[in-house]
Amino acid sequence: MKKFVSTLLLISVGLWAFLFHTSAVLAQTNYPNKPIMFIVPYGAGGGADARSRQIAQKMSALLKQPIVVENKPGAGGNIGTEMIARAAPDGYTIGMGNFAPLAVNKTLFGNLRYDPESDLVPIVLIERGPLVLVVNPSSPYKSVQDIIKTAKAKPGSLTFSSGGIGGSHQLSAELFKINTDIDLIHVPYKSGSAALMDLMANNVTMMFDQMYSAMPGIKGNKLRPLAITSKVRSPLLPNVPTFLELGYPKVEVLNWQGLIAPKGTSPEIIQALNAAANQALKDPQIREQMLAQGNEIGGGTPAEFAALIKSESTKWGAVVKMANIKPE
């Protein structure tokens, strides 16, 4: 009973501290006192859009101001991300920053009109999730080793699909190729769903796909999972090994996204947004959906998110160069 009371007291103190700190920051800055624009650099109806709207709704209630979500898709996320970077740094334009525009596209395109490091400031990591290597159920490949063996015996005979040049689908496969010294042929599509459909039609050999996208096909026996790109097995696929278990520790990929703002936004405003986002991530419905999709729940400080972006930029910049990936 004493332990229960102590736990309740700790929770109460933590909640009080959060509310007190957030209120103090808002009082000092008088922020926000008008609606906030939330830019999503991808189209309506996708995963980034859905998560952005969930987070925006919860943060709006906490900050007591409308947060208006606007989709600005195009150029692999570059158009919307540039709009965030070019906005006034007053806290009234924020957005969803993703794996590709923050950590890949600077190396891939080489001529971005924004710099992820000097033009943007991280607010908080929202989520990250592994990919799963899948094949058609009629495929003769029942393990990663089967694929490696065939690829070494017949270089260039196996194919992998992706939702486009430079995305996590392709980069995961390129990382796999580099670390197993095999040759696979890339078949890019206009979307991840189109790439997955052609795999189900048995027109390509394999695909590295996001968990939330692949799970319906796996459950419906339309896809066979071979390995997952996280360090530990997923509760959704407890019988599927990680690449780490299979002896390929460097084949680790976590696709991620988080909130960003224009560089120059005051630390007080960034802290207020960070506090609201962290509180939104405690919402049971959001947490349940993230876990159901095989994702890790984000949160933490702006500095932690900045460190992740820097680390990922170094890693994927090297992969882009080694694989000689060129934009379409």
N, C-alpha and C positions, 0 to 999 in steps of 0.2 A: 504493500500500500504506500509506504514511504517513497519507494522508487517511482511509483506511478505519479505521486504528487510532485516529486522533484522534476520528472519529465514534463509534466504539465506546466510547471513554473518556468522551466527553460524555454519551452515553446512560447509561452506568453511574453517572456522577457524579449525573446528574439523578434517576435511580431511587433512588440511595442517599439523596439529599437529601430526596426525597418521603417515603421510609420513615422516615428519622430524624425529620423534622418531625412527621409524623403520630403516630409513637410517643411523641414528647415531649409533644405536646398531650394525647394519651390518658392518658399517665402523670400529667400535672399535674391533670387533671380526673377521673381514674378513670372515664372515659366511653368507651364504654357498658358498664354492668355488668348489664344486663338487656335483654329484647327491646324493640325500637322499633316503634311503630305507624306505619304509612304509609297516610295517608288519600288515596283517589282520589275526587274529587268528581263522578265519572261512573260509569255502570253497568259491570258486568263484560262483557268481550269486546270493548270498543271500543278505539280507538287509544290513548287516555290510559291505560287499564287495562293494556294489553299492554306499553307502554313502562315504566310504573311497576313492573311485576313484573320486567321485565328488569333495570332499574337497582337495584331493591331486592335482588335475588338477588346481584348483583355487590358491592354495598356491604355486604351481610351478611357475605360471605366476608372482605372487607377489615377490617371492624370486629369480626369474630369474635363477633357476636351475631345472633340471628334478627331479621329485619325482617318484620313481619306486615302484609300489604296488606289494607285494608278498603275496600270500595266504599260511598260515601255519596252517591248521586246525588240530583238534584232541584233545581228552581228555577234552571236554567241554570248549575249548579255552585256556587250560593250556599250550599247546605246543608252540603256537605262542607268548603267553604272556611271557613265560620263555625266548624265544629267544630275545624279546625286553629287558628284565631285564638283560640278560647276555651280551648284545652288549656293545661295547665301548661307554662311555658317552661323545661322541664328537659332538652330534647333527646330525649325519649322519645315525642313525637308530632311527626311531620313530614308533609308531603304534597306532592302535585303541584299546582302553581299554574298556571292556564291564562289564556290571552288574555282570555276573557270575564269571569270573576270577578275578575281582577286589574286589568284596564284598561278594561272597558266597563260592567260592571253598576252601578258606583257612580253613573254618570250616567244609565244606562237606568232603574234602579229608583228611585233617589233616597232609598230608606228601608232600605238594607242594615243588617243587624244587626252588621256588622263593617266596618272601614275598612281597605282594602288597604294603605294607607300607615302608619297608626298602630297597627294590630293584628297586622301580619305582618312578618316579616323575610325577605328573599330569601337563598337559599343558593347556587344556581347555575342558570344556563340549561341546559336539557337539549337542546332542539332547536327549530328553527323551519323552516317551509317555506312556499313560495308556493302560491297557488291558480291554477287555470287556468280560463279562460272557455271553456265548451263548449256546443255546440248539437247537435241531432239531425242525423245524416248526411243526412237528406232535406230539411233546412232549406235555404231559398234563401240564407241568410246564410253567406257564405264568408269574410268578413273582419269585423273590428271596424268598419271604415268602412261596411260594408253595414248593420250594425245601427244605427249613428248616423244614417245617411241616412234610413232608414225611420222611426226614432223621431222625428226632427225633422219629417218629412213627415206622420206620423200619430201624434201624441202619445197615449200611453196604449194603443197597440195591441199593444205587445210585453210579454211577461211574463218574470219570472225566478223560479225556485224556490229554496227554502232549507230548512234543517233546523230553522228556528224563528226567532222574533223576537230580534234583537240578536246573532246569532252571526256568525262570519266570512263565511259565505255571503252573508247579507244585507248586512253592512257593506261588503263588497267591491263589491257591486252599487251600493250607495248612494254610495260614493266615486266609482265610475265615472259615475254619473248627475250628481253634482255637478261633476265635472271635464269633462264633455262637454255639460252643459246639456241633458240629454234627460229624458224622462219614461218610466219603465218601471213596470209593475204587479207588486208583490210577491205571490207565492203561497207562504205558509209551510206546511211539513209538520211532522209530529211527529218526524222524523228526517232526517238527510242522505241515508240510503239510499232512503227513500221519495221524497224530492225528486228524486233522481237517476233512480229508476225511472220517474217520471212524465215526465221529460225524454226518456228513451229511448222512452217510449210516445208521444212527440210531443204531449203535452198542455200543455207550456209552451215558451217560446221558447229560454230559455238558463239557465245556472247557473254560478256561480263555485264550483268544487269543489276540495277538497284533492287534491294530486297522487296520493297513494296510493290514494284512492278512485276517481279518474277514470281512472287508467292502464289498468285492465283493460278498461273500455269503449272507450277510445281504441284499444288494441291489437286489440280485437275488432271494430273498425269500427262500434261502436254509438254512438260519440260523435265529434264533430269539434272539435278544439281550435282556438281562434282566437288566443288571447294568454295570456301568463303574467304574474303580478303581481310577479315579482322584478326586480331591476335587470339581471341577466344571464340569458341563455337557459339552460334546464335541459339537462343532458346526456341526459336521458330524452326530451326533445322538442326536438332541435336545430334543427328547421325551423319551430318556433313562435316568433313574435316576442314580445318583452316590450312592455308598454304604454309603457315609456320609449322604445323604438325607434319606436313608432307616434306619438310626440309627446305622450304623456300621462304625464309623469314622476311626477305625484302619485298616480297609480293604482298604488301599491306596497303590497302586503299580504303580511306574513309571519305566519302563524299560529304561535304558540309556546307552550311550556310549560317549567316549571322547578320546582325544589324550593324549598319555603318552610317556615318554622317560626313558632311564635308569637312575637310581640314580647316581648323580655325574655330570650330564650335567649342564653346567654353567648357572647361573641365566640370563646372557645376552642372551644366545642362547634360553633358555626357553621363555624369553620375546619376542624375535624376532619371534619364532614359534607361540606364543600366539597371537601376533599382526596380523600376517598373517592369522591365522585361524579365528580370529574375523572378519577380513575384508572379508574373503571368505564366512562367514556366512551371510554377507549382500547381497550376490548375489541373485537377484530376483528369478532366476530359482530354486536354492536350497531352498530358503525360501518357495516358492510356493509348491514345492514337499513335504517338511516336513509338512506343514499345511494341505495339501491334504491327507496325511497319518494319520492325527490326532495327530501329534507330536508337542511338544514344541520346539522352536528353542533355541539352547544353546548359548554359549558365556560366557564372564566374565573372571575372573582372575584364575591363577593356584591355589591360596589359596582357592577360592570358590569351585573349583572342588575337591580339597583335602578334604574340609569339608564335601562335599556330599558323597565322598567315605567312609570316616570314619563313618558318620552317618548310611549309608546303610549297612556297614559291621557289625555294632553293631545290627542293626535291624534284618538282615537276618541270622546272626550267631545264634541269639536267636531262630528264627523260625526253623532253621535246627535242633537244639538241642531238642526243644520242640516236633517237629514232628518225631524225631528220624530217619531222612533221612540218608540213607547210599548210597554211590556211587555204580554203577553197577560193 
